[in-house]
Amino acid sequence: MTGPTRRSDGHRQPPPSRRTVLRGAAAITLATAAAAATAGTASAAGASPSSTVVDYPGAQWLPADPANYRTARRPRSHPIDYVVIHVTQEHFDDAVAVFQNPARKTSAHYVVRSADGHIGQCVREKDIAWHANDPDYDNRSIGITHEGWVNSTAWFTEEMYAASAALTAAVCARHAIPLNRTHILGHHEVSSATHTDPGANWDWDHYLELVRKVRTHR
């Protein structure tokens, strides 16, 4: 995706904190994430400041710098037709730091952590994150990026897949986005994209299966 790059100090990327687990182990994580996807927006009374800002219950509010996205009033100002899947080519915290650096001019709506599927929200869904390298897609999509490197399957854990699938299912339900590869697409599939993420190691069949399971269980 735009912005996040490999470290420039020559430091080798360390291995992920957790190896990819067997797919059967995703059941508990998927059930938990599905519950979050069906939860309503937290009420302001007694809710934490983060819970009153995020669009997805359970996400951590990690706001991007206002210079890295455009405020809008979607879906009234622009329809939301797509979810675009990215890989950071950075660690979770480093990707968030990029989005909080006003000089970078890039952001995504959500970041998903590899080890445990923790979700950070950096841009509100009503606003336009700059993630697709294409203004039309930026205007009409939600960008979800995932901690890791495209050349390593080890970063794409079941925790990540399950949490991201529940998030995508919730976004699609909220904006009436069809659950298919025409509307849930990779960054490399954006018409003017020069990036290759999420790459050949991203398991699209498995991911869409999890997304549809969440919707079935709602």
RAMO-V193033 format. One record per pair of residues at least 12 apart in sequence whose C-alpha atoms are under 10 Angstrom apart, sorted by the first residue. I is the first residue (numbers start at 1). J is the second residue. D is the distance in whole Angstrom. If there is no record, write none. Layout:
i & j & d
I & J & D
I & J & D
//
This chain:
i & j & d
1 & 85 & 9
1 & 86 & 6
1 & 87 & 7
1 & 88 & 6
1 & 89 & 8
1 & 106 & 9
1 & 107 & 9
1 & 108 & 9
1 & 130 & 10
1 & 131 & 6
1 & 132 & 7
1 & 133 & 8
1 & 143 & 10
1 & 145 & 8
1 & 186 & 10
1 & 187 & 7
1 & 188 & 9
1 & 193 & 9
1 & 194 & 9
1 & 195 & 6
1 & 196 & 8
1 & 197 & 7
1 & 198 & 9
2 & 86 & 9
2 & 88 & 9
2 & 104 & 9
2 & 105 & 9
2 & 106 & 6
2 & 107 & 8
2 & 108 & 9
2 & 130 & 8
2 & 131 & 6
2 & 132 & 7
2 & 133 & 7
2 & 187 & 10
2 & 193 & 10
2 & 194 & 9
2 & 195 & 8
3 & 88 & 9
3 & 89 & 10
3 & 90 & 10
3 & 95 & 9
3 & 98 & 7
3 & 99 & 8
3 & 103 & 10
3 & 104 & 6
3 & 105 & 8
3 & 106 & 6
3 & 107 & 8
3 & 130 & 10
3 & 131 & 8
4 & 87 & 9
4 & 88 & 6
4 & 89 & 6
4 & 90 & 6
4 & 91 & 9
4 & 94 & 8
4 & 95 & 6
4 & 96 & 9
4 & 97 & 9
4 & 98 & 6
4 & 99 & 9
4 & 104 & 9
4 & 106 & 9
4 & 107 & 9
5 & 88 & 8
5 & 89 & 6
5 & 90 & 6
5 & 94 & 10
5 & 95 & 9
5 & 98 & 9
6 & 88 & 9
6 & 89 & 6
6 & 90 & 6
6 & 91 & 9
6 & 94 & 10
6 & 149 & 9
7 & 89 & 9
7 & 90 & 8
7 & 91 & 10
7 & 94 & 9
13 & 89 & 10
13 & 90 & 9
13 & 91 & 9
13 & 148 & 10
13 & 149 & 9
14 & 91 & 10
15 & 148 & 10
15 & 152 & 9
15 & 154 & 8
15 & 155 & 8
16 & 91 & 9
16 & 114 & 8
16 & 115 & 7
16 & 147 & 10
16 & 148 & 8
16 & 149 & 10
16 & 152 & 10
16 & 154 & 7
16 & 155 & 6
16 & 156 & 10
16 & 157 & 10
17 & 114 & 8
17 & 115 & 6
17 & 116 & 10
17 & 154 & 10
17 & 155 & 9
18 & 114 & 8
18 & 115 & 5
18 & 116 & 9
18 & 154 & 8
18 & 155 & 8
18 & 156 & 10
18 & 157 & 8
18 & 159 & 10
19 & 114 & 9
19 & 115 & 8
19 & 153 & 9
19 & 154 & 5
19 & 155 & 7
19 & 156 & 9
19 & 157 & 7
19 & 158 & 10
20 & 114 & 9
20 & 115 & 9
20 & 153 & 8
20 & 154 & 5
20 & 155 & 7
20 & 156 & 7
20 & 157 & 4
20 & 158 & 7
20 & 159 & 9
20 & 160 & 10
21 & 154 & 9
21 & 156 & 9
21 & 157 & 6
21 & 158 & 6
21 & 159 & 8
22 & 157 & 9
22 & 158 & 7
23 & 157 & 9
23 & 158 & 6
23 & 159 & 10
23 & 161 & 10
23 & 162 & 10
23 & 206 & 9
24 & 158 & 9
25 & 158 & 7
25 & 159 & 9
26 & 157 & 9
26 & 158 & 6
26 & 159 & 7
26 & 160 & 9
26 & 161 & 8
26 & 162 & 7
26 & 163 & 10
26 & 210 & 10
27 & 158 & 9
27 & 159 & 10
27 & 162 & 8
27 & 210 & 10
28 & 159 & 9
28 & 162 & 9
29 & 116 & 9
29 & 117 & 9
29 & 158 & 8
29 & 159 & 6
29 & 160 & 9
29 & 161 & 9
29 & 162 & 6
29 & 163 & 7
29 & 166 & 10
30 & 158 & 9
30 & 159 & 8
30 & 160 & 10
30 & 161 & 9
30 & 162 & 5
30 & 163 & 7
30 & 164 & 10
30 & 165 & 8
30 & 166 & 7
30 & 210 & 8
30 & 211 & 10
30 & 213 & 9
30 & 214 & 8
31 & 162 & 9
31 & 163 & 10
31 & 166 & 9
31 & 213 & 10
31 & 214 & 8
31 & 217 & 9
32 & 162 & 9
32 & 163 & 9
32 & 166 & 9
33 & 57 & 10
33 & 58 & 9
33 & 117 & 9
33 & 159 & 9
33 & 162 & 7
33 & 163 & 5
33 & 164 & 9
33 & 165 & 8
33 & 166 & 6
33 & 167 & 8
33 & 214 & 8
34 & 162 & 9
34 & 163 & 8
34 & 165 & 9
34 & 166 & 6
34 & 167 & 8
34 & 169 & 9
34 & 170 & 9
34 & 210 & 10
34 & 211 & 9
34 & 213 & 9
34 & 214 & 5
34 & 215 & 8
34 & 216 & 10
34 & 217 & 8
34 & 218 & 7
35 & 57 & 10
35 & 166 & 9
35 & 214 & 9
35 & 217 & 9
35 & 218 & 8
36 & 56 & 8
36 & 57 & 6
36 & 58 & 7
36 & 59 & 9
36 & 163 & 9
36 & 166 & 8
36 & 167 & 8
36 & 170 & 9
37 & 56 & 7
37 & 57 & 7
37 & 58 & 9
37 & 163 & 9
37 & 165 & 10
37 & 166 & 6
37 & 167 & 6
37 & 168 & 9
37 & 169 & 7
37 & 170 & 5
37 & 171 & 9
37 & 173 & 9
37 & 214 & 8
37 & 215 & 9
37 & 218 & 8
38 & 56 & 10
38 & 57 & 9
38 & 166 & 9
38 & 169 & 10
38 & 170 & 7
38 & 173 & 10
38 & 214 & 9
38 & 215 & 9
38 & 217 & 9
38 & 218 & 6
39 & 56 & 9
39 & 57 & 7
39 & 58 & 9
39 & 170 & 10
39 & 218 & 10
40 & 55 & 10
40 & 56 & 9
40 & 57 & 7
41 & 53 & 9
41 & 54 & 8
41 & 55 & 7
41 & 56 & 7
41 & 57 & 6
41 & 58 & 10
42 & 54 & 9
42 & 55 & 9
42 & 56 & 9
42 & 57 & 7
42 & 58 & 9
49 & 61 & 9
50 & 62 & 9
50 & 121 & 10
53 & 121 & 9
53 & 123 & 10
53 & 124 & 8
54 & 120 & 9
54 & 121 & 7
54 & 122 & 9
54 & 123 & 9
54 & 124 & 7
54 & 125 & 9
55 & 109 & 10
55 & 121 & 8
55 & 123 & 9
55 & 124 & 7
55 & 125 & 7
55 & 126 & 9
55 & 170 & 10
55 & 171 & 9
55 & 174 & 10
56 & 110 & 10
56 & 119 & 9
56 & 120 & 9
56 & 121 & 8
56 & 124 & 10
56 & 125 & 9
56 & 166 & 10
56 & 167 & 7
56 & 170 & 8
56 & 171 & 8
57 & 119 & 10
57 & 167 & 9
57 & 170 & 10
58 & 118 & 9
58 & 119 & 8
58 & 120 & 9
58 & 121 & 10
59 & 110 & 9
59 & 111 & 9
59 & 112 & 10
59 & 118 & 7
59 & 119 & 5
59 & 120 & 5
59 & 121 & 6
59 & 122 & 10
59 & 167 & 9
60 & 110 & 9
60 & 111 & 10
60 & 118 & 8
60 & 119 & 6
60 & 120 & 5
60 & 121 & 6
60 & 122 & 9
61 & 110 & 9
61 & 119 & 9
61 & 120 & 6
61 & 121 & 5
61 & 122 & 6
61 & 123 & 9
61 & 124 & 9
62 & 93 & 10
62 & 96 & 7
62 & 97 & 9
62 & 99 & 9
62 & 100 & 9
62 & 109 & 10
62 & 110 & 9
62 & 111 & 9
62 & 119 & 10
62 & 120 & 6
62 & 121 & 6
62 & 122 & 5
62 & 123 & 8
63 & 96 & 8
63 & 97 & 10
63 & 99 & 8
63 & 100 & 7
63 & 107 & 10
63 & 109 & 9
63 & 110 & 10
63 & 120 & 9
63 & 121 & 7
63 & 122 & 4
63 & 123 & 6
63 & 124 & 9
64 & 96 & 7
64 & 97 & 8
64 & 98 & 8
64 & 99 & 5
64 & 100 & 5
64 & 101 & 8
64 & 102 & 8
64 & 105 & 10
64 & 106 & 9
64 & 107 & 7
64 & 108 & 8
64 & 109 & 9
64 & 121 & 9
64 & 122 & 5
64 & 123 & 6
64 & 124 & 10
64 & 129 & 9
65 & 97 & 10
65 & 98 & 9
65 & 99 & 6
65 & 100 & 5
65 & 101 & 6
65 & 102 & 6
65 & 103 & 9
65 & 104 & 10
65 & 105 & 9
65 & 106 & 9
65 & 107 & 9
65 & 122 & 9
65 & 123 & 9
66 & 99 & 9
66 & 100 & 8
66 & 101 & 10
66 & 102 & 7
66 & 105 & 9
66 & 107 & 10
66 & 123 & 9
66 & 129 & 10
67 & 99 & 9
67 & 100 & 9
67 & 101 & 8
67 & 102 & 5
67 & 103 & 8
67 & 104 & 8
67 & 105 & 6
67 & 106 & 8
67 & 107 & 10
68 & 98 & 9
68 & 99 & 7
68 & 100 & 8
68 & 101 & 8
68 & 102 & 6
68 & 103 & 8
68 & 104 & 7
68 & 105 & 4
68 & 106 & 5
68 & 107 & 6
68 & 108 & 9
68 & 123 & 9
68 & 128 & 9
68 & 129 & 7
68 & 130 & 7
68 & 131 & 10
69 & 99 & 9
69 & 102 & 10
69 & 105 & 7
69 & 106 & 7
69 & 107 & 7
69 & 108 & 9
69 & 109 & 9
69 & 122 & 10
69 & 123 & 8
69 & 124 & 10
69 & 127 & 7
69 & 128 & 6
69 & 129 & 5
69 & 130 & 6
69 & 131 & 9
69 & 138 & 10
70 & 123 & 9
70 & 126 & 10
70 & 127 & 6
70 & 128 & 5
70 & 129 & 7
70 & 130 & 8
70 & 138 & 10
70 & 139 & 9
71 & 123 & 9
71 & 124 & 9
71 & 125 & 10
71 & 126 & 8
71 & 127 & 5
71 & 128 & 6
71 & 129 & 9
72 & 124 & 9
72 & 125 & 9
72 & 126 & 6
72 & 127 & 5
72 & 128 & 6
72 & 129 & 10
72 & 139 & 9
73 & 125 & 9
73 & 126 & 5
73 & 127 & 7
73 & 128 & 9
74 & 124 & 10
74 & 125 & 7
74 & 126 & 4
74 & 127 & 7
74 & 128 & 8
74 & 139 & 9
74 & 140 & 9
74 & 175 & 10
75 & 125 & 9
75 & 126 & 7
75 & 127 & 9
75 & 139 & 10
75 & 140 & 9
75 & 175 & 8
76 & 126 & 9
77 & 126 & 9
77 & 127 & 10
77 & 139 & 9
77 & 140 & 10
78 & 126 & 9
78 & 127 & 10
78 & 128 & 9
78 & 136 & 10
78 & 139 & 6
78 & 140 & 6
78 & 141 & 9
79 & 126 & 10
79 & 139 & 8
79 & 140 & 6
79 & 141 & 8
79 & 175 & 8
80 & 125 & 9
80 & 126 & 9
80 & 137 & 9
80 & 138 & 9
80 & 139 & 8
80 & 140 & 4
80 & 141 & 5
80 & 142 & 7
80 & 171 & 10
80 & 172 & 9
80 & 174 & 10
80 & 175 & 6
80 & 176 & 9
80 & 177 & 8
81 & 137 & 9
81 & 139 & 9
81 & 140 & 6
81 & 141 & 6
81 & 142 & 8
81 & 172 & 9
81 & 175 & 7
81 & 176 & 8
81 & 177 & 6
81 & 178 & 8
81 & 182 & 10
81 & 183 & 7
81 & 184 & 9
82 & 137 & 8
82 & 138 & 9
82 & 139 & 10
82 & 140 & 6
82 & 141 & 5
82 & 142 & 6
82 & 143 & 9
82 & 171 & 9
82 & 172 & 8
82 & 175 & 9
82 & 176 & 10
82 & 177 & 7
82 & 178 & 9
82 & 179 & 10
82 & 180 & 10
82 & 181 & 10
82 & 182 & 8
82 & 183 & 5
82 & 184 & 6
82 & 185 & 7
83 & 137 & 9
83 & 140 & 9
83 & 141 & 5
83 & 142 & 5
83 & 143 & 6
83 & 144 & 7
83 & 168 & 7
83 & 169 & 10
83 & 171 & 8
83 & 172 & 8
83 & 177 & 8
83 & 178 & 10
83 & 179 & 10
83 & 181 & 10
83 & 182 & 10
83 & 183 & 6
83 & 184 & 5
83 & 185 & 6
83 & 186 & 8
83 & 187 & 10
84 & 108 & 10
84 & 131 & 9
84 & 132 & 8
84 & 137 & 9
84 & 138 & 9
84 & 141 & 7
84 & 142 & 6
84 & 143 & 5
84 & 144 & 6
84 & 145 & 8
84 & 168 & 10
84 & 183 & 8
84 & 184 & 6
84 & 185 & 5
84 & 186 & 5
84 & 187 & 6
84 & 188 & 9
84 & 189 & 9
84 & 190 & 8
84 & 198 & 10
85 & 108 & 10
85 & 131 & 10
85 & 132 & 9
85 & 142 & 9
85 & 143 & 6
85 & 144 & 5
85 & 145 & 6
85 & 146 & 8
85 & 164 & 10
85 & 168 & 9
85 & 184 & 7
85 & 185 & 6
85 & 186 & 5
85 & 187 & 6
85 & 188 & 9
85 & 189 & 10
85 & 197 & 8
85 & 198 & 7
85 & 202 & 10
86 & 108 & 9
86 & 110 & 10
86 & 111 & 9
86 & 131 & 9
86 & 132 & 9
86 & 143 & 7
86 & 144 & 6
86 & 145 & 4
86 & 146 & 6
86 & 147 & 9
86 & 148 & 10
86 & 150 & 9
86 & 185 & 9
86 & 186 & 6
86 & 187 & 6
86 & 188 & 9
86 & 195 & 9
86 & 196 & 9
86 & 197 & 6
86 & 198 & 5
86 & 199 & 9
86 & 202 & 10
87 & 111 & 9
87 & 112 & 9
87 & 144 & 8
87 & 145 & 5
87 & 146 & 5
87 & 147 & 6
87 & 148 & 6
87 & 149 & 7
87 & 150 & 7
87 & 155 & 10
87 & 156 & 10
87 & 186 & 9
87 & 187 & 9
87 & 196 & 9
87 & 197 & 6
87 & 198 & 5
87 & 199 & 8
87 & 202 & 9
88 & 108 & 10
88 & 111 & 8
88 & 112 & 10
88 & 144 & 10
88 & 145 & 6
88 & 146 & 6
88 & 147 & 5
88 & 148 & 6
88 & 149 & 7
88 & 150 & 9
88 & 197 & 8
88 & 198 & 9
89 & 145 & 10
89 & 146 & 9
89 & 147 & 7
89 & 148 & 6
89 & 149 & 5
89 & 150 & 7
89 & 151 & 9
89 & 197 & 9
89 & 198 & 10
90 & 146 & 9
90 & 147 & 6
90 & 148 & 6
90 & 149 & 7
91 & 113 & 8
91 & 114 & 9
91 & 146 & 9
91 & 147 & 6
91 & 148 & 6
91 & 149 & 9
92 & 111 & 7
92 & 112 & 7
92 & 113 & 6
92 & 114 & 8
92 & 118 & 10
92 & 119 & 10
92 & 120 & 9
92 & 145 & 9
92 & 146 & 8
92 & 147 & 5
92 & 148 & 8
93 & 111 & 10
93 & 113 & 9
93 & 120 & 10
93 & 147 & 9
94 & 147 & 9
95 & 107 & 9
95 & 108 & 10
95 & 111 & 8
95 & 145 & 9
95 & 146 & 9
95 & 147 & 8
96 & 108 & 9
96 & 110 & 10
96 & 111 & 8
96 & 120 & 8
96 & 121 & 9
96 & 122 & 8
99 & 122 & 8
99 & 123 & 9
99 & 129 & 10
99 & 130 & 10
100 & 122 & 9
105 & 129 & 9
105 & 130 & 7
105 & 131 & 9
106 & 129 & 7
106 & 130 & 5
106 & 131 & 6
106 & 132 & 9
106 & 133 & 9
107 & 122 & 7
107 & 123 & 8
107 & 128 & 9
107 & 129 & 5
107 & 130 & 5
107 & 131 & 6
107 & 132 & 9
107 & 143 & 8
107 & 144 & 10
107 & 145 & 9
108 & 120 & 10
108 & 121 & 8
108 & 122 & 7
108 & 123 & 7
108 & 124 & 9
108 & 125 & 10
108 & 128 & 9
108 & 129 & 5
108 & 130 & 7
108 & 131 & 6
108 & 132 & 9
108 & 138 & 10
108 & 142 & 8
108 & 143 & 5
108 & 144 & 6
108 & 145 & 7
109 & 121 & 6
109 & 122 & 5
109 & 123 & 4
109 & 124 & 6
109 & 125 & 7
109 & 126 & 10
109 & 127 & 9
109 & 128 & 8
109 & 129 & 6
109 & 130 & 9
109 & 131 & 9
109 & 141 & 9
109 & 142 & 6
109 & 143 & 5
109 & 144 & 6
109 & 145 & 8
110 & 122 & 6
110 & 123 & 7
110 & 124 & 9
110 & 125 & 9
110 & 129 & 10
110 & 142 & 8
110 & 143 & 7
110 & 144 & 5
110 & 145 & 6
110 & 146 & 8
110 & 164 & 9
110 & 167 & 9
111 & 143 & 9
111 & 144 & 6
111 & 145 & 5
111 & 146 & 6
111 & 147 & 7
111 & 164 & 9
112 & 144 & 7
112 & 145 & 6
112 & 146 & 5
112 & 147 & 6
112 & 148 & 10
112 & 159 & 10
112 & 160 & 7
112 & 161 & 9
112 & 163 & 8
112 & 164 & 7
112 & 167 & 10
113 & 145 & 9
113 & 146 & 6
113 & 147 & 5
113 & 148 & 8
113 & 155 & 9
113 & 156 & 9
113 & 157 & 9
113 & 159 & 9
113 & 160 & 6
113 & 161 & 10
113 & 163 & 9
113 & 164 & 9
114 & 146 & 7
114 & 147 & 5
114 & 148 & 7
114 & 154 & 9
114 & 155 & 6
114 & 156 & 6
114 & 157 & 6
114 & 158 & 9
114 & 159 & 7
114 & 160 & 5
114 & 161 & 9
114 & 163 & 10
115 & 147 & 9
115 & 154 & 10
115 & 155 & 8
115 & 156 & 9
115 & 157 & 7
115 & 158 & 9
115 & 159 & 7
115 & 160 & 7
116 & 157 & 8
116 & 158 & 9
116 & 159 & 5
116 & 160 & 6
116 & 161 & 10
116 & 162 & 10
116 & 163 & 8
117 & 146 & 9
117 & 147 & 9
117 & 156 & 10
117 & 157 & 8
117 & 158 & 8
117 & 159 & 5
117 & 160 & 4
117 & 161 & 7
117 & 162 & 7
117 & 163 & 5
117 & 164 & 7
118 & 159 & 9
118 & 160 & 8
118 & 163 & 7
118 & 164 & 9
119 & 144 & 10
119 & 145 & 10
119 & 146 & 9
119 & 160 & 9
119 & 163 & 8
119 & 164 & 8
119 & 167 & 9
120 & 144 & 10
120 & 145 & 10
121 & 144 & 9
123 & 142 & 9
123 & 143 & 9
124 & 142 & 9
125 & 141 & 9
125 & 142 & 7
125 & 143 & 9
125 & 171 & 9
126 & 139 & 10
126 & 142 & 9
127 & 139 & 9
127 & 142 & 9
128 & 140 & 8
128 & 141 & 8
128 & 142 & 8
128 & 143 & 9
129 & 141 & 9
129 & 142 & 8
129 & 143 & 7
130 & 142 & 10
130 & 143 & 8
131 & 143 & 6
131 & 144 & 9
131 & 145 & 9
131 & 187 & 8
132 & 186 & 10
132 & 187 & 6
132 & 188 & 9
132 & 189 & 10
132 & 190 & 7
132 & 191 & 9
132 & 192 & 9
132 & 193 & 7
132 & 194 & 10
132 & 195 & 9
133 & 187 & 9
133 & 190 & 8
133 & 191 & 9
133 & 192 & 7
133 & 193 & 6
133 & 194 & 8
133 & 195 & 9
134 & 190 & 7
134 & 191 & 8
134 & 192 & 6
134 & 193 & 7
135 & 192 & 10
136 & 190 & 10
136 & 191 & 10
137 & 190 & 7
137 & 191 & 9
137 & 192 & 10
138 & 190 & 10
141 & 177 & 10
141 & 183 & 9
141 & 184 & 9
142 & 168 & 9
142 & 171 & 8
142 & 172 & 10
142 & 184 & 10
143 & 168 & 10
143 & 186 & 10
143 & 187 & 9
144 & 164 & 8
144 & 167 & 9
144 & 168 & 8
144 & 186 & 10
144 & 187 & 10
145 & 164 & 9
145 & 187 & 10
145 & 197 & 10
145 & 198 & 9
146 & 160 & 8
146 & 161 & 9
146 & 164 & 8
146 & 197 & 10
146 & 198 & 9
147 & 160 & 9
148 & 198 & 9
149 & 197 & 9
149 & 198 & 9
149 & 199 & 9
149 & 201 & 10
150 & 196 & 8
150 & 197 & 6
150 & 198 & 6
150 & 199 & 5
150 & 200 & 7
150 & 201 & 7
150 & 202 & 8
151 & 197 & 10
151 & 198 & 9
151 & 199 & 7
151 & 200 & 8
151 & 201 & 7
151 & 202 & 10
152 & 199 & 10
152 & 200 & 10
152 & 201 & 7
152 & 202 & 9
153 & 199 & 10
153 & 200 & 9
153 & 201 & 6
153 & 202 & 7
153 & 203 & 9
154 & 201 & 9
155 & 201 & 10
155 & 202 & 10
156 & 201 & 8
156 & 202 & 7
156 & 203 & 9
158 & 206 & 10
158 & 207 & 10
160 & 207 & 10
161 & 202 & 10
161 & 203 & 9
161 & 204 & 10
161 & 206 & 8
161 & 207 & 6
161 & 208 & 10
161 & 210 & 8
161 & 211 & 9
162 & 206 & 10
162 & 207 & 8
162 & 210 & 7
162 & 211 & 8
162 & 214 & 9
163 & 210 & 9
163 & 211 & 10
164 & 207 & 8
164 & 210 & 9
164 & 211 & 8
165 & 206 & 10
165 & 207 & 6
165 & 208 & 7
165 & 209 & 9
165 & 210 & 6
165 & 211 & 5
165 & 212 & 8
165 & 213 & 9
165 & 214 & 8
165 & 215 & 10
166 & 207 & 10
166 & 210 & 8
166 & 211 & 6
166 & 212 & 9
166 & 213 & 9
166 & 214 & 6
166 & 215 & 8
167 & 211 & 8
167 & 214 & 9
168 & 184 & 8
168 & 207 & 10
168 & 208 & 9
168 & 210 & 10
168 & 211 & 7
168 & 212 & 10
168 & 214 & 9
168 & 215 & 10
169 & 208 & 9
169 & 210 & 9
169 & 211 & 5
169 & 212 & 7
169 & 213 & 9
169 & 214 & 6
169 & 215 & 6
169 & 216 & 10
169 & 218 & 10
170 & 211 & 9
170 & 214 & 9
170 & 215 & 8
170 & 218 & 10
172 & 184 & 9
172 & 211 & 10
172 & 215 & 9
173 & 215 & 8
179 & 208 & 8
179 & 209 & 10
179 & 211 & 8
179 & 212 & 7
179 & 215 & 9
180 & 208 & 8
180 & 211 & 10
180 & 212 & 9
181 & 204 & 9
181 & 205 & 10
181 & 208 & 8
184 & 204 & 10
184 & 208 & 9
185 & 198 & 9
185 & 204 & 9
186 & 198 & 6
186 & 199 & 8
186 & 202 & 9
186 & 204 & 9
187 & 199 & 9
//
